[in-house]
Amino acid sequence: MTTAELSNAEKKVLLAFQTLATEKATPEDLLAARDDFSALVEVMNGSSWLQAKGMVRHEETMRNFVALGREGQGYAEQGLPERRAVDYLARSGGKAPMSALVQAGALKQEEVSIALGWVKRKGLANLGKEGNETVLSLTEAGQRAATTPTADEAVLKIVAQRGEVPEGELDAEGLKLLYGRQNLVRKREEITRVIHLTQKGKLTLQKGEIRLTESVAQLTPELIQTGKWRDVEIRPYDVQAFAPAWVGGKKHPLRQIIDRIRQVFLEMGFSEIEGPYVRSAFWNMDALYTPQDHPARAMQDTFYLEGKLQYADLSPHQKLMADVRAVHENGGDTGSLGWRTPWSERVASQNLLRTHTTVDTINYLFKNPNPPVKVFSVDRVFRNEAVDATHLPEFHQVEGIVMEEGANLRQLIGLLRTFYAKMGFEKVTVRPSYYPYTEPSLDIAVWYNNRWLELGGAGIFRPEVTKPLGVNHPVLAWGLGLERLAMLSLGLKDLRELYVSDVEWLRNAPLQK
């Protein structure tokens, strides 16, 4: 290859290496080496063309840095909720009712569910009941934690002191715990680029033939008529130069999978339903027999609305509310004992972003209590999750139900095998499980990559759910997370890749069958 085949930008990059007398440099170093670069982008363009010609090689190194998040500073100063709970328990002889922590000022009321969840997850305390009180008692791990910071506390302290810390310098276990919480720490990615001069590039420089000239890619009438063509360098065409491929438009891979699921349900004789994103806690939780003190109702797990939309008007459903209240408090006429706790209409009327599509199913059954019913939905749901490789605050849920006289577990398993076979999974198995509003409950697993992989849950709605709705026949239900299915189909390891606008990945993603 002759220097006549190089653009001025490519020549400048090579000459910058010569000026620096080095075989590797950052783009910024190359920019500073010459005063005739127009901007850093010219360095990058020139080096990219040289890389395509084998004269330089690019190397990229990514480092992650950790800094305090929006709530991290406050927790770094005051201590994590579970830390304050452990400290209070240690001062109280190792045991105390949960209400005492709030009364003593160790915890705020809105931090109670956070503290409960994390002392249990870390094994710092055992939870028990004494009358109507939730009582915490320190475990051995909790007693050790009373005098020694936990792994995540140690990491939080270092980040608070240093401001921004390379991820590799922090304890992986403690960092994992902090990443699993909302807004305590944030991660910043930094990419370092280094350009290496190859042997081919060095030989080109050694020839000493690189001259910056005005170059043109084609002869114009003006160049010929004025004779200026004699003073410019005419660049030859490189028929082997890289050219972008033409790619036709297509549906997003996730939309393709949604369309396939809809097609399968429709082939099985189901009708599609949908509903609004904003729902009352009554329909989203109470009607599904979820107790009003369940951790899922906490703001750390659910997005609640504020302002004028904070509460829903439940007055049109007085009879249904009375039946649901009875089921929660004493089981009503279902034969259940209920939750044996007072039920609050105020709590039930809170508006939220729906946490599952089952809220639409329940609402549909209330309006259509007579068999047969065969409906499905594929729609978005919202949960207050920390974003990581397997969790998103907004995702899709797939759900199907059948309500008819005599419906039974054998029929449900047959429906599951048919559905997943149509989705391309020939080997399907079910295992006993537990879900709050179905009994019996099942987990569904499919054979994938030589192992069983759980893909969803199923069951028959409990009488505590169906009887208040006026439904007197069995309701078979199953559901799965769409994004997890998409990860399998597309070979992804990180959920976030589904929603990043990576044009190259979107172009190359295979069409879904």
Buried (B, 14 or more C-beta within 10 A) or exposed (E): EEBEBBBBBBBBBBBBBBBBEBBBBEBEBBBBBBEEBEEEEBBBBBBBBBBBBEBBBBEEEEEBBBBBBEEBBEBBEEBBBBBBBBBBBBEBEBBBBBBBBBEEEBBEEEBBBBBBBBBBEBEBBBEEEEEEEBBBBBBEBBBEBBEEBBBBBBBBEBBBEEEEBEBEEBBEEBBEBBBBBBEBBBEEEEEEEBBBBBEEBBEBBEEEEBEEEEBBEEEEEEBEEEEEBEEEBEBEEEEEEEEEEEEEEEEEBBEBBBEBBBEBBEEBEBEEBEBEEBBBBBBBBBBBBBBBEEBBBBEBBBBBBEEEEEBBEBEEBEEBBEBBBBBBBBBBEBEBEBBEEEBBBEBBBBBBBBBBBBBBBBBBBBEBBEBEBBBBBBBEBBBBBBEEEBBBBBBBBBBBBBBBEEBEBEBBBEBBBBBBBBBBBEEBBBEEBEBBBBBBBBBBBBEEEEEEEBBBBBBBBBBBBBBBBBBEBBBBBBBBBBBBBBBBBBEBEEBBBBEEEEEEBBEEBEEBE
